[in-house]
Amino acid sequence: MNILETKTMRILTALMIFGLTFPSLILGQVPHAPNLSSKPDTGQTISGTKEQRVPELTAADAEAFLDGILPLQLAREDIAGASIAIVKDGKLLFAKGYGYADVKEKKAVSPQDTMFRPGSVSKLFTWTAVMQMVEQGKIDLDRDVNEYIDYKIPEAFGKPITVKNLLTHTPGFEEQVKDLISYSTESPDLGQYLKTHIPQRIFPPGNVPAYSNYGAALAGYIVERVSGEPFNQYVEEHIFKPLGMKHSTFAQPLPAELVPNMSNGYQLASDKELKFENVAPFPAGSLSSTADDMSRFMLAHLQDGQLGDVRILKPETAKLMHSALFGLDPAANAMAHGFYEETRNGHRIIGHAGDTICFHSDLHLILDAGVGLFVSYNSGGRGQISPRTILWEAFLDRYFPYTPPAAVAPESAKQDAAAVSGTYEVSRRSESSFLKTFSLLGEATVSPAEDGTIQVDALLAPNGKPKHWQEIAPMTFREVDGQDVIIFKPDDKGRMQVIIPFPFMTFTRVGLWGNSKVLLPVVGVSLFVMLLTLILWFVAWFVRRHYGNRLDLTRLEWWLRLIVRVVFALALIFLGSMVGLIVYATSHLDFLSDSGIKWFQLAQVIGVVATIGTLAVFFNAGHAWMSKRYRIWGKLQATIFALACLGFLWFVFAGHLLYFNSNF
């Protein structure tokens, strides 16, 4: 599953360009496990023109090139192991394992035998199964999904969700993570999960791309219902077996005969291995497979659904599946039928990425070149920028070198940069629960520079800093010294949106109420005032006790003074515990379950009491200004206390922190 890279849950940061060149002397000093390689094809590197030497993509050159990147990546990023496969011209060109499947036992990764968890790359098998049903006339892409299932997706926006919407991540569902991943040893019940975890619909279907694991799982359930076979069994019989994928399964837990083949998963190679991750909406991300098996799947798609004498899709169906289906702008990357587009180095590329807590994978198909690449790492690593992205960009730059065409910035560049500046929220977000706070904490800022370029702090360069973007056409910006393009245009409500290189989500500019760049400083000052008040309250009590002084307060004033401090303490406890629980959950997704929700609800109860208690703080401010006993400094202090409560309430309600919802 795409369990968001950098900036915690900032929801799928942009791919980064980074060319790696390392001296062979240094590489020779990097310790790594034995490399187990498969070389079905050999070849000699041939030189290009006198102006430029372009290496030919051969098994020998690919091995030398990847041996110069992957071992150092593993060592530098503290990653246990990786497995990679490259296909070309209808056959497996190169496959190799790097590092360890089991660090403690020094078990090396094998591309033929070691199984990794490719996360949301699993969805490509689900979409392939859907398209098999389409070509058999059993599924209509334009039909209401409710016609295929034994429960009902609630009506909204006056439009039904179609199967086509599922393929393009446009059903309009909010993000939902409860029970997404656990360490249970029981097989998940797909139908039960889908019926009890229906996300709220926050966009009209077919309008806004918002990546949805639930939508993909629903597509798998439709395959199950229409075919009459359990989803795992269907994929086994109609995809895995025909393609000879003997070490691949969606089953959880793993079949006993495949357990010895499974790689351990790590957050860092130096940490203890984590348990096998059980994905509840399993058609969206539970696949376990080897690089060698994944090469067979890539070859079938690169050859219009055929591998050898076996065909899993008709040519016309495969071509349809690979064709663009939904995009927000003709110049932007589009969603195909499950695959998503990536335009790079002069080629239209389709593929999918995937993440679990431990495993991080990519699958890319360069259709016009007949080339495919699959890579999977069994650890997250230390850096902000994904190693798989660095590897992929380096691969393209070596074998498909490309120089973007020169462009002249429009005369209106500075004005346009100023016009698009602001704070933007991502479409892949929660709205009906306290996880709305993720949207606030993960908002992107578009900032203009003096030279007419802009920065988007959610789109990072390899050095971890925001990329710079230069306008190359009206409201179209290209990465400075790069290829990625972002486009600004109003959405159907007139709000400015930024269309990023990934077609499965977008960012939309927010107003003042949900603007974290204003809200977070305000709540920060508010909490500082509350904390300082509590500290000074204790200090003042200690000083008065030391000198034997007493406050000259009426009974009402004494109670108001006490209640204000209690409210401040409860507010700090509430926000501190909620933020702490959310941060903890970002790296422990199994905590987002029924066992964890009680802690959130306990914190929310404290929040309700604190929120109601703010009425006393406002009353205290009014009383201070009405009473002749208060001097100006007392009146100002009471006013500051009331303003601090307003900042607190703003954050609580903008972040939906008091939404009591059993699904989130």
C-alpha positions, 0 to 999 in steps of 0.5 A: 500500500502506498503508506506515504513516504517522507514528511510522515503522512504528507501523502506520497511526495514527489519522485526525485532526480539524482544521478549517482556515480561512485568510485570503484575503490569505495564500492569495493569497501562496502560490505554486503551479502553475496549477490545471487544473479540471473543472466538469461541474456548477455550482450556487449555495450555498444557506443553511441555517436561521437558526440555522446556514448549511450550504453546499450542496456545489456545484462553485463552493463546493467549489472556493472551499473547497479553494482555501483549503486545498490550496495552503497545504497544499502550501506548508507541508508541502513537497508537490509536488502533489495531485489531487482529485475529488468526485462527487455525485448520479451525476455528477462534481461537481468535479475539480482538480489542485494544484501540480506533477507535475514540480517541475523542469519546472513541469508542473502536475497535471491531474485528467484526465491526470496519473496518481498511485499510489493505493497500497492504494486499488488493493485496492478494484479487486481486491475488486471483481474478486473480487465479480464472480467471486462473482456469477458463481458462480466463487468461493465466499467460504467456500471454502478459498483452497487450492482456487483456487491452484496451491500450498498455504498451510500448515495452522495452527490447524486452520482453513483460510483462506477468501476471506472472510478475505482480504476482511476482513484476517483470514487471520491472516498476520504482516506481511511487507515483504521485496521489497514495493517495488523500483525494478526495471524488470521486471514482477513475477511474481505467482505466483512472489512468492506462492509464495516469500513465504508469511507465517507464520500467527500468528492463527486465521483469522477471529479477529483483523484484521491488515492483509495485503498478501499476503492482498490479492495472494492474492485477485488471484491467485485472480481470475487463476487462476479467470478464466484471465486475467492479473490486469492484463488482467482488471481492464483488460477488466472494470473499466477499459474498461467504466468508461472509465478510459483512464488507469488500469493495474496494469501495471509498468512503465507502458505506453509510451503512459502514461509521459508522464502519470505524476506524479513521486513525492517524499518532499518537493517540495524533494527530488529525485524518486524512481524509479517504485515497483515493487510486487511483490504488485501486486493490493495496490497497484500501480494508477496512475490519474487523479482523473478515472478514480477518479471513475468508479469511485466513481460506479459503486459509489455507483450499485450497480455501474452507470455510465451504461449499463455495469454492473460489479456487479449491484445485489445484489452491490454492496450485499453488497460494501458491507455489514458483514462482520467487526467486533470489536464491534457498536459499532465500525467493521467491515470490509465486503467489502474496503471498511472503515467509517468512522463520522463526522458522522452518516454511515456511510462506506466507503472505503480509504486507500493509501500508497507511499513517495511517494504518499498517497491516500484514497477515501471514499464517503458512501453515503446522501448519494451523495457520493464523494471521492478525493484523492492527494498525490505527496509525503509532506510534513513533518508528523506528521499526514497532510494528506489527513486534515485535508482530509477532516475539514474537508470533512465539517465544512463540508458535513455538520456534526455535533455528537456527542450529549452523554454523561455519564461513568460513575461508574466512569470513573477505575477503568475508565481505570486498568483499561485502562492499560498497553502494547499491541502491534498485530496487524499485526506480524512474529513470525518475524523480526528485524522483531519489533523494530518491534512493540517500538518501535511499541507503544502506551501507554494512560495514565489521567489524573486527570480519568478520561480516558485518552491513547493515544500512538499516536492523535495529535491535529493538534498531534502530541500524544496525543488525550484520550478520555473514557468514555461507556459501560462500556469505551467511550471517545470522543475529547474534542471529537471523534467517534472511539470506541475500545472495550476488551474482552478477546480470546479469550485473555482479554487486554485489547484496544483496538478502534480506529476502523480495523477492519483491525487492533487492539491487545492488551495485552502482559505484562512480557516484551514491554513496551517501556516497561520493556524499552527503559529497561532495555536503554538502561541496559545499553548505557550501562553497556557503553559507559561501561565501554569508555570507562573501559577506554581512559581507565584504560589511558591513565592507567596507561601515563602513570604506568607502573602495571600491573594485578595480575591473574592470567592468568584475570582478565586474559583475563576482563577482556579478553573482557568488554570485547570482548563489550560492544563486539560487543553495541554494534556488533550492536544499533547496526547492527541498529537502524540498518539497520531505521531505514534500511529504513523509508524505503528499502523496496527495501533489504528484499530479498535484496540487503539481507538480507546486511547484516542477517545479517552483523550477526546473526552478530556478535550470535550471537558477542556472545550466546555471549560473555555466558556469559563475563560471567556466569562473570566475575561468579561468579568475582568473588564466589568469589574472595578477591582481589576486594573488594566494589567489584570484586564489584559491578562484575562483577555490574553487568556481568552485569545489563547482559548480561541487559538486552541478552539480554532485548532481543535475544530479545524483539525476535527479533533473532537469528531467521535468516529469509530471509522477513521 
